[in-house]
C-alpha cells in the first residue's frame, strides 16, 4: 500500500505531536513538508527531521494527499479555503468557529 503524503501547516506543539505520530507510523505516512512562518517556528520544527518550507505554494509543490492545519484560530478559515481552492483535502486539528454563521459560511 502506498504511503499517505501529508503536508503540515504550523510548528506548534500540536503540529509536533502529529509529526511524531506520523514518524512512528512511517510505513503509512510520508511528511511532504511543514510550513513555518517565523524564524522561531523554523527553529522549533528544525529538530523534527522533516522538510521545512516557508510558503503554502512550496507545500503544494510536495503534492500532499491532504493538508493538516495546525494554525491559530485567526488564520484557520482562510487557510482552509486556500487549500480547498487548490483541491487539497484539509484536516484541522482543532477548528474553533465563533458562531453558527461562521460555520455556515465555511461549509457553504
Biopython code that builds the backbone (N, CA, C, O; Angstrom):
import numpy as np
from Bio.PDB.StructureBuilder import StructureBuilder

atoms = [
    (1, "UNK", "N", (0.844, -1.180, 0.000)),
    (1, "UNK", "CA", (0.000, 0.000, 0.000)),
    (1, "UNK", "C", (0.886, 1.239, 0.000)),
    (1, "UNK", "O", (1.889, 1.293, 0.712)),
    (2, "UNK", "N", (0.516, 2.226, -0.795)),
    (2, "UNK", "CA", (1.296, 3.458, -0.885)),
    (2, "UNK", "C", (1.153, 4.282, 0.386)),
    (2, "UNK", "O", (0.112, 4.274, 1.044)),
    (3, "UNK", "N", (2.211, 4.983, 0.708)),
    (3, "UNK", "CA", (2.172, 5.875, 1.869)),
    (3, "UNK", "C", (1.275, 7.070, 1.577)),
    (3, "UNK", "O", (1.137, 7.499, 0.431)),
    (4, "UNK", "N", (0.679, 7.592, 2.622)),
    (4, "UNK", "CA", (-0.126, 8.808, 2.532)),
    (4, "UNK", "C", (0.813, 9.982, 2.759)),
    (4, "UNK", "O", (1.470, 10.067, 3.797)),
    (5, "UNK", "N", (0.878, 10.891, 1.785)),
    (5, "UNK", "CA", (1.747, 12.059, 1.922)),
    (5, "UNK", "C", (0.946, 13.204, 2.541)),
    (5, "UNK", "O", (-0.120, 13.576, 2.049)),
    (6, "UNK", "N", (1.480, 13.746, 3.619)),
    (6, "UNK", "CA", (0.803, 14.778, 4.389)),
    (6, "UNK", "C", (1.626, 16.056, 4.371)),
    (6, "UNK", "O", (2.841, 16.023, 4.563)),
    (7, "UNK", "N", (0.966, 17.172, 4.143)),
    (7, "UNK", "CA", (1.570, 18.481, 4.330)),
    (7, "UNK", "C", (1.073, 19.041, 5.642)),
    (7, "UNK", "O", (-0.113, 18.928, 5.951)),
    (8, "UNK", "N", (1.948, 19.640, 6.415)),
    (8, "UNK", "CA", (1.577, 20.161, 7.732)),
    (8, "UNK", "C", (1.774, 21.669, 7.733)),
    (8, "UNK", "O", (2.810, 22.169, 7.294)),
    (9, "UNK", "N", (0.778, 22.388, 8.227)),
    (9, "UNK", "CA", (0.873, 23.835, 8.384)),
    (9, "UNK", "C", (0.921, 24.131, 9.871)),
    (9, "UNK", "O", (-0.046, 23.891, 10.595)),
    (10, "UNK", "N", (2.055, 24.655, 10.322)),
    (10, "UNK", "CA", (2.213, 25.017, 11.725)),
    (10, "UNK", "C", (3.397, 24.324, 12.361)),
    (10, "UNK", "O", (3.825, 23.253, 11.932)),
    (11, "UNK", "N", (3.913, 24.963, 13.394)),
    (11, "UNK", "CA", (5.090, 24.427, 14.080)),
    (11, "UNK", "C", (4.919, 24.396, 15.596)),
    (11, "UNK", "O", (5.894, 24.261, 16.336)),
    (12, "UNK", "N", (3.697, 24.519, 16.041)),
    (12, "UNK", "CA", (3.442, 24.489, 17.479)),
    (12, "UNK", "C", (3.440, 23.075, 18.033)),
    (12, "UNK", "O", (3.765, 22.114, 17.336)),
    (13, "UNK", "N", (3.065, 22.968, 19.303)),
    (13, "UNK", "CA", (3.134, 21.665, 19.962)),
    (13, "UNK", "C", (2.165, 20.665, 19.340)),
    (13, "UNK", "O", (2.458, 19.470, 19.300)),
    (14, "UNK", "N", (1.011, 21.134, 18.853)),
    (14, "UNK", "CA", (0.069, 20.202, 18.230)),
    (14, "UNK", "C", (0.636, 19.651, 16.931)),
    (14, "UNK", "O", (0.527, 18.455, 16.661)),
    (15, "UNK", "N", (1.237, 20.515, 16.128)),
    (15, "UNK", "CA", (1.862, 20.054, 14.888)),
    (15, "UNK", "C", (2.950, 19.032, 15.208)),
    (15, "UNK", "O", (3.043, 17.991, 14.559)),
    (16, "UNK", "N", (3.765, 19.335, 16.207)),
    (16, "UNK", "CA", (4.827, 18.414, 16.611)),
    (16, "UNK", "C", (4.287, 17.071, 17.054)),
    (16, "UNK", "O", (4.881, 16.031, 16.769)),
    (17, "UNK", "N", (3.176, 17.090, 17.741)),
    (17, "UNK", "CA", (2.530, 15.861, 18.191)),
    (17, "UNK", "C", (2.148, 14.999, 16.995)),
    (17, "UNK", "O", (2.437, 13.803, 16.971)),
    (18, "UNK", "N", (1.495, 15.607, 15.993)),
    (18, "UNK", "CA", (1.086, 14.858, 14.806)),
    (18, "UNK", "C", (2.290, 14.386, 14.000)),
    (18, "UNK", "O", (2.278, 13.275, 13.469)),
    (19, "UNK", "N", (3.318, 15.205, 13.902)),
    (19, "UNK", "CA", (4.530, 14.803, 13.171)),
    (19, "UNK", "C", (5.139, 13.567, 13.818)),
    (19, "UNK", "O", (5.517, 12.623, 13.124)),
    (20, "UNK", "N", (5.234, 13.566, 15.138)),
    (20, "UNK", "CA", (5.818, 12.405, 15.831)),
    (20, "UNK", "C", (4.974, 11.142, 15.614)),
    (20, "UNK", "O", (5.518, 10.050, 15.452)),
    (21, "UNK", "N", (3.662, 11.292, 15.611)),
    (21, "UNK", "CA", (2.798, 10.132, 15.351)),
    (21, "UNK", "C", (3.054, 9.603, 13.949)),
    (21, "UNK", "O", (3.222, 8.399, 13.758)),
    (22, "UNK", "N", (3.086, 10.504, 12.963)),
    (22, "UNK", "CA", (3.301, 10.058, 11.587)),
    (22, "UNK", "C", (4.687, 9.454, 11.401)),
    (22, "UNK", "O", (4.855, 8.524, 10.612)),
    (23, "UNK", "N", (5.680, 9.971, 12.117)),
    (23, "UNK", "CA", (7.017, 9.386, 12.035)),
    (23, "UNK", "C", (7.029, 7.987, 12.644)),
    (23, "UNK", "O", (7.732, 7.103, 12.153)),
    (24, "UNK", "N", (6.267, 7.785, 13.695)),
    (24, "UNK", "CA", (6.159, 6.464, 14.309)),
    (24, "UNK", "C", (5.478, 5.484, 13.349)),
    (24, "UNK", "O", (5.787, 4.292, 13.340)),
    (25, "UNK", "N", (4.566, 5.993, 12.559)),
    (25, "UNK", "CA", (3.836, 5.182, 11.584)),
    (25, "UNK", "C", (4.392, 5.417, 10.180)),
    (25, "UNK", "O", (3.634, 5.571, 9.222)),
    (26, "UNK", "N", (5.702, 5.444, 10.069)),
    (26, "UNK", "CA", (6.361, 5.810, 8.812)),
    (26, "UNK", "C", (6.096, 4.834, 7.665)),
    (26, "UNK", "O", (6.334, 5.178, 6.508)),
    (27, "UNK", "N", (5.616, 3.643, 7.955)),
    (27, "UNK", "CA", (5.238, 2.730, 6.881)),
    (27, "UNK", "C", (3.958, 3.192, 6.186)),
    (27, "UNK", "O", (3.670, 2.784, 5.062)),
    (28, "UNK", "N", (3.194, 4.049, 6.869)),
    (28, "UNK", "CA", (1.919, 4.510, 6.332)),
    (28, "UNK", "C", (1.920, 5.968, 5.890)),
    (28, "UNK", "O", (1.159, 6.360, 5.006)),
    (29, "UNK", "N", (2.796, 6.780, 6.525)),
    (29, "UNK", "CA", (2.772, 8.221, 6.265)),
    (29, "UNK", "C", (4.128, 8.741, 5.813)),
    (29, "UNK", "O", (5.178, 8.268, 6.246)),
    (30, "UNK", "N", (4.070, 9.730, 4.929)),
    (30, "UNK", "CA", (5.243, 10.475, 4.494)),
    (30, "UNK", "C", (4.908, 11.950, 4.679)),
    (30, "UNK", "O", (3.886, 12.418, 4.178)),
    (31, "UNK", "N", (5.745, 12.677, 5.384)),
    (31, "UNK", "CA", (5.516, 14.102, 5.583)),
    (31, "UNK", "C", (6.213, 14.843, 4.449)),
    (31, "UNK", "O", (7.441, 14.876, 4.372)),
    (32, "UNK", "N", (5.404, 15.438, 3.566)),
    (32, "UNK", "CA", (5.958, 16.161, 2.425)),
    (32, "UNK", "C", (6.759, 17.362, 2.867)),
    (32, "UNK", "O", (7.874, 17.584, 2.396)),
    (33, "UNK", "N", (6.188, 18.141, 3.778)),
    (33, "UNK", "CA", (6.861, 19.325, 4.316)),
    (33, "UNK", "C", (6.001, 19.919, 5.419)),
    (33, "UNK", "O", (4.815, 19.617, 5.550)),
    (34, "UNK", "N", (6.640, 20.772, 6.206)),
    (34, "UNK", "CA", (5.972, 21.551, 7.242)),
    (34, "UNK", "C", (6.170, 23.020, 6.897)),
    (34, "UNK", "O", (7.292, 23.460, 6.650)),
    (35, "UNK", "N", (5.074, 23.779, 6.882)),
    (35, "UNK", "CA", (5.143, 25.216, 6.633)),
    (35, "UNK", "C", (5.387, 25.939, 7.951)),
    (35, "UNK", "O", (4.685, 25.722, 8.938)),
    (36, "UNK", "N", (6.389, 26.794, 7.943)),
    (36, "UNK", "CA", (6.646, 27.659, 9.095)),
    (36, "UNK", "C", (6.460, 29.104, 8.654)),
    (36, "UNK", "O", (6.550, 29.408, 7.464)),
    (37, "UNK", "N", (6.201, 29.999, 9.612)),
    (37, "UNK", "CA", (6.026, 31.402, 9.241)),
    (37, "UNK", "C", (6.965, 32.347, 9.974)),
    (37, "UNK", "O", (6.936, 33.555, 9.738)),
    (38, "UNK", "N", (7.786, 31.817, 10.848)),
    (38, "UNK", "CA", (8.728, 32.686, 11.565)),
    (38, "UNK", "C", (10.032, 31.923, 11.794)),
    (38, "UNK", "O", (10.080, 30.696, 11.707)),
    (39, "UNK", "N", (11.078, 32.676, 12.085)),
    (39, "UNK", "CA", (12.368, 32.045, 12.384)),
    (39, "UNK", "C", (12.239, 31.149, 13.607)),
    (39, "UNK", "O", (12.839, 30.076, 13.660)),
    (40, "UNK", "N", (11.470, 31.580, 14.574)),
    (40, "UNK", "CA", (11.259, 30.775, 15.784)),
    (40, "UNK", "C", (10.566, 29.458, 15.433)),
    (40, "UNK", "O", (10.933, 28.404, 15.951)),
    (41, "UNK", "N", (9.569, 29.519, 14.555)),
    (41, "UNK", "CA", (8.877, 28.299, 14.140)),
    (41, "UNK", "C", (9.798, 27.365, 13.381)),
    (41, "UNK", "O", (9.761, 26.150, 13.577)),
    (42, "UNK", "N", (10.632, 27.935, 12.507)),
    (42, "UNK", "CA", (11.582, 27.110, 11.751)),
    (42, "UNK", "C", (12.578, 26.450, 12.691)),
    (42, "UNK", "O", (12.941, 25.289, 12.502)),
    (43, "UNK", "N", (13.015, 27.182, 13.695)),
    (43, "UNK", "CA", (13.961, 26.614, 14.662)),
    (43, "UNK", "C", (13.315, 25.475, 15.441)),
    (43, "UNK", "O", (13.922, 24.424, 15.646)),
    (44, "UNK", "N", (12.075, 25.697, 15.873)),
    (44, "UNK", "CA", (11.370, 24.668, 16.647)),
    (44, "UNK", "C", (11.164, 23.410, 15.801)),
    (44, "UNK", "O", (11.410, 22.299, 16.272)),
    (45, "UNK", "N", (10.714, 23.580, 14.560)),
    (45, "UNK", "CA", (10.428, 22.433, 13.706)),
    (45, "UNK", "C", (11.690, 21.830, 13.103)),
    (45, "UNK", "O", (11.657, 20.709, 12.597)),
    (46, "UNK", "N", (12.790, 22.551, 13.151)),
    (46, "UNK", "CA", (14.036, 22.048, 12.588)),
    (46, "UNK", "C", (14.502, 20.751, 13.223)),
    (46, "UNK", "O", (15.193, 19.959, 12.583)),
    (47, "UNK", "N", (14.138, 20.533, 14.450)),
    (47, "UNK", "CA", (14.526, 19.310, 15.143)),
    (47, "UNK", "C", (13.636, 18.116, 14.834)),
    (47, "UNK", "O", (13.888, 17.018, 15.332)),
    (48, "UNK", "N", (12.616, 18.303, 14.035)),
    (48, "UNK", "CA", (11.690, 17.212, 13.740)),
    (48, "UNK", "C", (12.200, 16.289, 12.640)),
    (48, "UNK", "O", (11.673, 15.191, 12.458)),
    (49, "UNK", "N", (13.206, 16.718, 11.918)),
    (49, "UNK", "CA", (13.757, 15.866, 10.865)),
    (49, "UNK", "C", (12.866, 15.744, 9.637)),
    (49, "UNK", "O", (12.855, 14.704, 8.979)),
    (50, "UNK", "N", (12.125, 16.793, 9.326)),
    (50, "UNK", "CA", (11.249, 16.805, 8.149)),
    (50, "UNK", "C", (11.585, 18.025, 7.300)),
    (50, "UNK", "O", (12.162, 18.990, 7.801)),
    (51, "UNK", "N", (11.223, 17.988, 6.008)),
    (51, "UNK", "CA", (11.461, 19.171, 5.172)),
    (51, "UNK", "C", (10.634, 20.360, 5.663)),
    (51, "UNK", "O", (9.471, 20.207, 6.037)),
    (52, "UNK", "N", (11.235, 21.522, 5.658)),
    (52, "UNK", "CA", (10.548, 22.750, 6.045)),
    (52, "UNK", "C", (10.436, 23.662, 4.841)),
    (52, "UNK", "O", (11.364, 23.748, 4.036)),
    (53, "UNK", "N", (9.313, 24.339, 4.711)),
    (53, "UNK", "CA", (9.100, 25.321, 3.657)),
    (53, "UNK", "C", (8.477, 26.560, 4.280)),
    (53, "UNK", "O", (7.835, 26.490, 5.328)),
    (54, "UNK", "N", (8.676, 27.698, 3.616)),
    (54, "UNK", "CA", (8.158, 28.935, 4.192)),
    (54, "UNK", "C", (7.004, 29.538, 3.398)),
    (54, "UNK", "O", (6.708, 30.725, 3.536)),
    (55, "UNK", "N", (6.351, 28.722, 2.566)),
    (55, "UNK", "CA", (5.168, 29.216, 1.863)),
    (55, "UNK", "C", (4.196, 28.065, 1.605)),
    (55, "UNK", "O", (4.572, 26.894, 1.554)),
    (56, "UNK", "N", (2.954, 28.447, 1.447)),
    (56, "UNK", "CA", (1.926, 27.451, 1.167)),
    (56, "UNK", "C", (2.081, 26.895, -0.249)),
    (56, "UNK", "O", (1.774, 25.731, -0.506)),
    (57, "UNK", "N", (2.555, 27.728, -1.151)),
    (57, "UNK", "CA", (2.805, 27.265, -2.513)),
    (57, "UNK", "C", (3.879, 26.178, -2.524)),
    (57, "UNK", "O", (3.753, 25.177, -3.229)),
    (58, "UNK", "N", (4.929, 26.382, -1.742)),
    (58, "UNK", "CA", (6.000, 25.375, -1.663)),
    (58, "UNK", "C", (5.479, 24.075, -1.063)),
    (58, "UNK", "O", (5.907, 22.993, -1.466)),
    (59, "UNK", "N", (4.564, 24.169, -0.111)),
    (59, "UNK", "CA", (3.967, 22.956, 0.447)),
    (59, "UNK", "C", (3.186, 22.211, -0.634)),
    (59, "UNK", "O", (3.267, 20.986, -0.727)),
    (60, "UNK", "N", (2.438, 22.939, -1.440)),
    (60, "UNK", "CA", (1.681, 22.303, -2.518)),
    (60, "UNK", "C", (2.603, 21.663, -3.547)),
    (60, "UNK", "O", (2.230, 20.676, -4.182)),
    (61, "UNK", "N", (3.786, 22.204, -3.717)),
    (61, "UNK", "CA", (4.754, 21.613, -4.653)),
    (61, "UNK", "C", (5.160, 20.198, -4.240)),
    (61, "UNK", "O", (5.627, 19.423, -5.074)),
    (62, "UNK", "N", (4.986, 19.854, -2.962)),
    (62, "UNK", "CA", (5.298, 18.498, -2.497)),
    (62, "UNK", "C", (4.166, 17.524, -2.822)),
    (62, "UNK", "O", (4.294, 16.319, -2.605)),
    (63, "UNK", "N", (3.059, 18.053, -3.344)),
    (63, "UNK", "CA", (1.887, 17.271, -3.755)),
    (63, "UNK", "C", (1.356, 16.357, -2.647)),
    (63, "UNK", "O", (1.282, 15.140, -2.818)),
    (64, "UNK", "N", (0.988, 16.957, -1.506)),
    (64, "UNK", "CA", (0.446, 16.118, -0.425)),
    (64, "UNK", "C", (-0.929, 15.571, -0.778)),
    (64, "UNK", "O", (-1.677, 16.174, -1.547)),
    (65, "UNK", "N", (-1.246, 14.420, -0.201)),
    (65, "UNK", "CA", (-2.585, 13.851, -0.368)),
    (65, "UNK", "C", (-3.613, 14.658, 0.409)),
    (65, "UNK", "O", (-4.768, 14.776, -0.001)),
    (66, "UNK", "N", (-3.181, 15.209, 1.531)),
    (66, "UNK", "CA", (-4.020, 16.128, 2.298)),
    (66, "UNK", "C", (-3.125, 17.034, 3.131)),
    (66, "UNK", "O", (-1.930, 16.784, 3.293)),
    (67, "UNK", "N", (-3.735, 18.090, 3.655)),
    (67, "UNK", "CA", (-3.007, 19.069, 4.450)),
    (67, "UNK", "C", (-3.579, 19.077, 5.854)),
    (67, "UNK", "O", (-4.791, 19.175, 6.044)),
    (68, "UNK", "N", (-2.700, 18.972, 6.830)),
    (68, "UNK", "CA", (-3.068, 19.050, 8.238)),
    (68, "UNK", "C", (-2.818, 20.476, 8.702)),
    (68, "UNK", "O", (-1.675, 20.934, 8.717)),
    (69, "UNK", "N", (-3.881, 21.182, 9.081)),
    (69, "UNK", "CA", (-3.755, 22.559, 9.544)),
    (69, "UNK", "C", (-3.645, 22.595, 11.058)),
    (69, "UNK", "O", (-4.570, 22.202, 11.770)),
    (70, "UNK", "N", (-2.524, 23.061, 11.533)),
    (70, "UNK", "CA", (-2.298, 23.273, 12.964)),
    (70, "UNK", "C", (-1.968, 24.753, 13.143)),
    (70, "UNK", "O", (-0.927, 25.118, 13.690)),
    (71, "UNK", "N", (-2.873, 25.582, 12.671)),
    (71, "UNK", "CA", (-2.666, 27.031, 12.684)),
    (71, "UNK", "C", (-3.493, 27.664, 13.795)),
    (71, "UNK", "O", (-4.329, 27.016, 14.424)),
    (72, "UNK", "N", (-3.235, 28.940, 14.015)),
    (72, "UNK", "CA", (-4.014, 29.626, 15.038)),
    (72, "UNK", "C", (-5.420, 29.928, 14.517)),
    (72, "UNK", "O", (-5.676, 29.924, 13.312)),
    (73, "UNK", "N", (-6.294, 30.182, 15.440)),
    (73, "UNK", "CA", (-7.712, 30.373, 15.141)),
    (73, "UNK", "C", (-7.935, 31.478, 14.116)),
    (73, "UNK", "O", (-8.806, 31.351, 13.255)),
    (74, "UNK", "N", (-7.173, 32.542, 14.193)),
    (74, "UNK", "CA", (-7.388, 33.682, 13.309)),
    (74, "UNK", "C", (-7.081, 33.369, 11.847)),
    (74, "UNK", "O", (-7.593, 34.051, 10.959)),
    (75, "UNK", "N", (-6.265, 32.364, 11.577)),
    (75, "UNK", "CA", (-5.883, 32.024, 10.207)),
    (75, "UNK", "C", (-6.547, 30.765, 9.676)),
    (75, "UNK", "O", (-6.438, 30.466, 8.487)),
    (76, "UNK", "N", (-7.221, 30.036, 10.521)),
    (76, "UNK", "CA", (-7.738, 28.722, 10.146)),
    (76, "UNK", "C", (-8.707, 28.778, 8.963)),
    (76, "UNK", "O", (-8.561, 28.010, 8.013)),
    (77, "UNK", "N", (-9.686, 29.668, 9.010)),
    (77, "UNK", "CA", (-10.688, 29.719, 7.941)),
    (77, "UNK", "C", (-10.041, 30.077, 6.608)),
    (77, "UNK", "O", (-10.337, 29.447, 5.592)),
    (78, "UNK", "N", (-9.173, 31.067, 6.597)),
    (78, "UNK", "CA", (-8.501, 31.486, 5.366)),
    (78, "UNK", "C", (-7.652, 30.359, 4.779)),
    (78, "UNK", "O", (-7.675, 30.122, 3.572)),
    (79, "UNK", "N", (-6.905, 29.668, 5.640)),
    (79, "UNK", "CA", (-6.059, 28.574, 5.161)),
    (79, "UNK", "C", (-6.880, 27.405, 4.649)),
    (79, "UNK", "O", (-6.538, 26.798, 3.634)),
    (80, "UNK", "N", (-7.951, 27.090, 5.339)),
    (80, "UNK", "CA", (-8.810, 26.005, 4.894)),
    (80, "UNK", "C", (-9.360, 26.309, 3.507)),
    (80, "UNK", "O", (-9.371, 25.435, 2.640)),
    (81, "UNK", "N", (-9.815, 27.533, 3.289)),
    (81, "UNK", "CA", (-10.358, 27.915, 1.987)),
    (81, "UNK", "C", (-9.265, 27.913, 0.920)),
    (81, "UNK", "O", (-9.517, 27.520, -0.219)),
    (82, "UNK", "N", (-8.067, 28.344, 1.273)),
    (82, "UNK", "CA", (-6.970, 28.358, 0.309)),
    (82, "UNK", "C", (-6.685, 26.945, -0.197)),
    (82, "UNK", "O", (-6.664, 26.708, -1.405)),
    (83, "UNK", "N", (-6.466, 26.014, 0.722)),
    (83, "UNK", "CA", (-6.137, 24.647, 0.310)),
    (83, "UNK", "C", (-7.315, 23.969, -0.384)),
    (83, "UNK", "O", (-7.113, 23.197, -1.322)),
    (84, "UNK", "N", (-8.519, 24.238, 0.052)),
    (84, "UNK", "CA", (-9.685, 23.685, -0.628)),
    (84, "UNK", "C", (-9.765, 24.207, -2.063)),
    (84, "UNK", "O", (-10.154, 23.472, -2.971)),
    (85, "UNK", "N", (-9.401, 25.470, -2.268)),
    (85, "UNK", "CA", (-9.424, 26.034, -3.626)),
    (85, "UNK", "C", (-8.376, 25.387, -4.524)),
    (85, "UNK", "O", (-8.470, 25.463, -5.749)),
    (86, "UNK", "N", (-7.389, 24.756, -3.921)),
    (86, "UNK", "CA", (-6.347, 24.036, -4.662)),
    (86, "UNK", "C", (-6.662, 22.543, -4.742)),
    (86, "UNK", "O", (-5.812, 21.741, -5.129)),
    (87, "UNK", "N", (-7.889, 22.180, -4.374)),
    (87, "UNK", "CA", (-8.361, 20.791, -4.406)),
    (87, "UNK", "C", (-7.573, 19.862, -3.497)),
    (87, "UNK", "O", (-7.355, 18.697, -3.827)),
    (88, "UNK", "N", (-7.152, 20.375, -2.365)),
    (88, "UNK", "CA", (-6.463, 19.559, -1.369)),
    (88, "UNK", "C", (-7.386, 19.350, -0.175)),
    (88, "UNK", "O", (-7.857, 20.320, 0.420)),
    (89, "UNK", "N", (-7.647, 18.111, 0.176)),
    (89, "UNK", "CA", (-8.408, 17.868, 1.398)),
    (89, "UNK", "C", (-7.661, 18.430, 2.600)),
    (89, "UNK", "O", (-6.431, 18.447, 2.638)),
    (90, "UNK", "N", (-8.423, 18.882, 3.568)),
    (90, "UNK", "CA", (-7.859, 19.525, 4.745)),
    (90, "UNK", "C", (-8.376, 18.851, 6.007)),
    (90, "UNK", "O", (-9.565, 18.560, 6.136)),
    (91, "UNK", "N", (-7.461, 18.613, 6.927)),
    (91, "UNK", "CA", (-7.819, 18.150, 8.268)),
    (91, "UNK", "C", (-7.324, 19.224, 9.219)),
    (91, "UNK", "O", (-6.144, 19.574, 9.202)),
    (92, "UNK", "N", (-8.206, 19.742, 10.038)),
    (92, "UNK", "CA", (-7.740, 20.722, 11.017)),
    (92, "UNK", "C", (-7.798, 20.108, 12.390)),
    (92, "UNK", "O", (-8.778, 19.468, 12.772)),
    (93, "UNK", "N", (-6.713, 20.320, 13.129)),
    (93, "UNK", "CA", (-6.583, 19.652, 14.415)),
    (93, "UNK", "C", (-7.609, 20.161, 15.410)),
    (93, "UNK", "O", (-8.124, 19.368, 16.197)),
    (94, "UNK", "N", (-7.923, 21.424, 15.411)),
    (94, "UNK", "CA", (-8.957, 21.962, 16.282)),
    (94, "UNK", "C", (-9.527, 23.185, 15.593)),
    (94, "UNK", "O", (-8.911, 24.250, 15.601)),
    (95, "UNK", "N", (-10.688, 23.041, 15.004)),
    (95, "UNK", "CA", (-11.298, 24.212, 14.383)),
    (95, "UNK", "C", (-12.245, 24.829, 15.377)),
    (95, "UNK", "O", (-13.090, 24.146, 15.956)),
    (96, "UNK", "N", (-12.102, 26.113, 15.572)),
    (96, "UNK", "CA", (-12.917, 26.810, 16.557)),
    (96, "UNK", "C", (-13.691, 27.925, 15.861)),
    (96, "UNK", "O", (-13.170, 29.022, 15.663)),
    (97, "UNK", "N", (-14.916, 27.640, 15.498)),
    (97, "UNK", "CA", (-15.766, 28.677, 14.918)),
    (97, "UNK", "C", (-16.325, 29.531, 16.048)),
    (97, "UNK", "O", (-16.611, 29.041, 17.140)),
    (98, "UNK", "N", (-16.469, 30.800, 15.762)),
    (98, "UNK", "CA", (-17.003, 31.715, 16.768)),
    (98, "UNK", "C", (-18.523, 31.772, 16.773)),
    (98, "UNK", "O", (-19.134, 32.232, 17.738)),
    (99, "UNK", "N", (-19.131, 31.298, 15.680)),
    (99, "UNK", "CA", (-20.580, 31.413, 15.588)),
    (99, "UNK", "C", (-21.125, 30.390, 14.600)),
    (99, "UNK", "O", (-20.383, 29.796, 13.818)),
    (100, "UNK", "N", (-22.422, 30.201, 14.655)),
    (100, "UNK", "CA", (-23.095, 29.334, 13.703)),
    (100, "UNK", "C", (-22.958, 29.937, 12.301)),
    (100, "UNK", "O", (-22.798, 29.215, 11.317)),
    (101, "UNK", "N", (-23.023, 31.258, 12.225)),
    (101, "UNK", "CA", (-22.876, 31.934, 10.930)),
    (101, "UNK", "C", (-21.521, 31.626, 10.293)),
    (101, "UNK", "O", (-21.431, 31.415, 9.084)),
    (102, "UNK", "N", (-20.470, 31.600, 11.113)),
    (102, "UNK", "CA", (-19.149, 31.285, 10.584)),
    (102, "UNK", "C", (-19.104, 29.842, 10.087)),
    (102, "UNK", "O", (-18.520, 29.574, 9.037)),
    (103, "UNK", "N", (-19.694, 28.934, 10.803)),
    (103, "UNK", "CA", (-19.749, 27.546, 10.356)),
    (103, "UNK", "C", (-20.500, 27.428, 9.034)),
    (103, "UNK", "O", (-20.071, 26.696, 8.142)),
    (104, "UNK", "N", (-21.608, 28.134, 8.903)),
    (104, "UNK", "CA", (-22.363, 28.100, 7.650)),
    (104, "UNK", "C", (-21.552, 28.687, 6.496)),
    (104, "UNK", "O", (-21.566, 28.151, 5.388)),
    (105, "UNK", "N", (-20.852, 29.775, 6.754)),
    (105, "UNK", "CA", (-20.045, 30.425, 5.715)),
    (105, "UNK", "C", (-18.957, 29.474, 5.235)),
    (105, "UNK", "O", (-18.699, 29.373, 4.036)),
    (106, "UNK", "N", (-18.336, 28.795, 6.149)),
    (106, "UNK", "CA", (-17.260, 27.876, 5.792)),
    (106, "UNK", "C", (-17.811, 26.661, 5.061)),
    (106, "UNK", "O", (-17.240, 26.212, 4.067)),
    (107, "UNK", "N", (-18.903, 26.143, 5.550)),
    (107, "UNK", "CA", (-19.483, 24.938, 4.958)),
    (107, "UNK", "C", (-20.012, 25.224, 3.552)),
    (107, "UNK", "O", (-19.872, 24.402, 2.647)),
    (108, "UNK", "N", (-20.616, 26.385, 3.384)),
    (108, "UNK", "CA", (-21.348, 26.722, 2.193)),
    (108, "UNK", "C", (-20.608, 26.916, 0.969)),
    (108, "UNK", "O", (-21.200, 27.205, -0.071)),
]
sb = StructureBuilder()
sb.init_structure("model")
sb.init_model(0)
sb.init_chain("A")
sb.init_seg("    ")
for serial, (resi, resn, name, xyz) in enumerate(atoms, 1):
    if name == "N":
        sb.init_residue(resn, " ", resi, " ")
    sb.init_atom(name, np.array(xyz, "f"), 0.0, 1.0, " ", f" {name:<3s}", serial, name[0])
structure = sb.get_structure()
